[in-house]
Amino acid sequence: MRTFLLATLGYFVIAVVLSLLLYPDPSLVTDRLQAVSSERIGFLKSTVIWFLPVALIGPFLCGRGGAVGESLLAAAGCIQLQAGFSLTKTLIPLVLPFYADPTLARLDRALHGGVDPWVALHGATDPDFVLALVPVYLQVWIVPAMALPVFIVATDDNRARRDRYTILFLFCWVFLGNVLAVLAASVGPVFYDSLIGGSRFAALTEALARSGIRSSIVGQIQDYLWTSYQAQTMAPASGISAFPSVHVAIATLTALYLGERRIYWLPVGILFVATTLFLSVYTGYHYAIDGYFSIAAVVGLWAWLRHRERAVGAQENYAAD
């Protein structure tokens, strides 16, 4: 976990430097850093309330009393990671202006038989049922997104698995959430018409209003994100990015881990992924292909890491013989 902590610290430092280099108004960066400090304090409080008991008690319950220090390092690393991500996400349009939405929208429609996938979801699902699922996308998802490494380190005595999922966690946030998000800079269906003009997704806007999503917390967050983007501010928890979907990536990572720990938890994990993907498309945050790509990327890296572990283990056994 020392490596994880150092990696997230380096990530945060890079995020600060990039912010100072790229943002047009350095004073806004200073204000944002102060806000990030407040966010980190707030997240630290949440960590104390929700995750510190896991970090302190979990190791003893799982016979890993010596892992308390590692659990605390994991918690500190998660704080650093979120602070860095909070900065870097707002920088995406400064590195590369949003350009990929027309291509992503065309691919998404072509992949689904000439129909935008949100159309099928809105037509086949009761709005009240969807509103009842929204907490999965927000409150439930945030737990593994913020602190899955804390739980893993506190409760899992398999070193190879701990290392593998730490790598995957960083992959989801840094590579998918930053690197690929810049390379495929996009805003998603719900912001498409506001960015490009026209009425390509006007029907989606109307459907979100009819379903109640537009007036829910999801709609409020979307308004906040677009207002922050227009104002070119570094507002807390702002920044827009569609491809790939970090939400679906984290859900996939969580499902894989649940399945590895206990095979009977795998259906719960798969349901979590399906629900997250469904809501990401229904709410207009993402094209369906944003989620498909994230699932493929996370599962692909997971499979490669597992293969490498087996290959290294086989070599060590051969050498021992």
Secondary structure as GFF3:
##gff-version 3
##sequence-region A 1 321
A	DSSP	alpha_helix	2	22	.	.	.	ID=ss1
A	DSSP	alpha_helix	26	46	.	.	.	ID=ss2
A	DSSP	pi_helix	47	51	.	.	.	ID=ss3
A	DSSP	alpha_helix	52	61	.	.	.	ID=ss4
A	DSSP	three_ten_helix	65	67	.	.	.	ID=ss5
A	DSSP	alpha_helix	68	88	.	.	.	ID=ss6
A	DSSP	three_ten_helix	89	91	.	.	.	ID=ss7
A	DSSP	alpha_helix	92	95	.	.	.	ID=ss8
A	DSSP	alpha_helix	101	111	.	.	.	ID=ss9
A	DSSP	alpha_helix	117	124	.	.	.	ID=ss10
A	DSSP	alpha_helix	127	135	.	.	.	ID=ss11
A	DSSP	pi_helix	136	140	.	.	.	ID=ss12
A	DSSP	alpha_helix	141	155	.	.	.	ID=ss13
A	DSSP	alpha_helix	159	170	.	.	.	ID=ss14
A	DSSP	pi_helix	171	180	.	.	.	ID=ss15
A	DSSP	alpha_helix	181	183	.	.	.	ID=ss16
A	DSSP	alpha_helix	189	196	.	.	.	ID=ss17
A	DSSP	alpha_helix	202	211	.	.	.	ID=ss18
A	DSSP	alpha_helix	217	231	.	.	.	ID=ss19
A	DSSP	alpha_helix	246	261	.	.	.	ID=ss20
A	DSSP	three_ten_helix	263	265	.	.	.	ID=ss21
A	DSSP	alpha_helix	266	282	.	.	.	ID=ss22
A	DSSP	alpha_helix	288	320	.	.	.	ID=ss23
###
